[in-house]
Structures are given as C-alpha cells and as structure tokens.
C-alpha cells in the first residue's frame, strides 16, 4: 500500500501542482488553479473532467467567495461578498 503524501499549503490543487512539479504550488486563488490545470491538461496528465473545479475559492483574508482576491491573489481584498465586484469571477 502506498503512502498518502502530506498536502502542501493551498489545498487540493496545490497538492496536484506539487505532485506534478508545476509552478503554481502554493496558491489558493481561482486563476492559479485554472493555470495549473491547463498546464496539466496540456501535458496530458489531466482529462477534461479534471478541469472542473472541485472546491470553492474563498479569499483568505475575509472568507468571501465574491471578493476579487478569491479570483486572483494579486487583487485587493474588499472584505465584501457583494455581487458585481470588479475583478471577481462572480461579477
């Protein structure tokens, strides 16, 4: 039976990125997850079903899914879950 490795900081996508040697190992944002999945898909390591996100992205500062920082780590945290925020995937 094989050992189950420790997950690096950043959740399950960070584990996949770490496991496959990708550049996006420590990020939690939606954009970096998609970049890592695109890279895996291009290498033939991930099929189209694997491209679907399997967890909700939340801003690490405020915990809101609609905060622009949940979408991309370089965006500022607004502290808001209000729909339509510029830079949010939920705009």
Secondary structure, DSSP 8 states (H G I E B T S, - for coil): --------TT-HHHHHHHHHT-S-SS--SHHHHHHHHHHHHHTTSS-GGGGS--S----TTT--SSSHHHH-TTS-------TT-TT-TT-
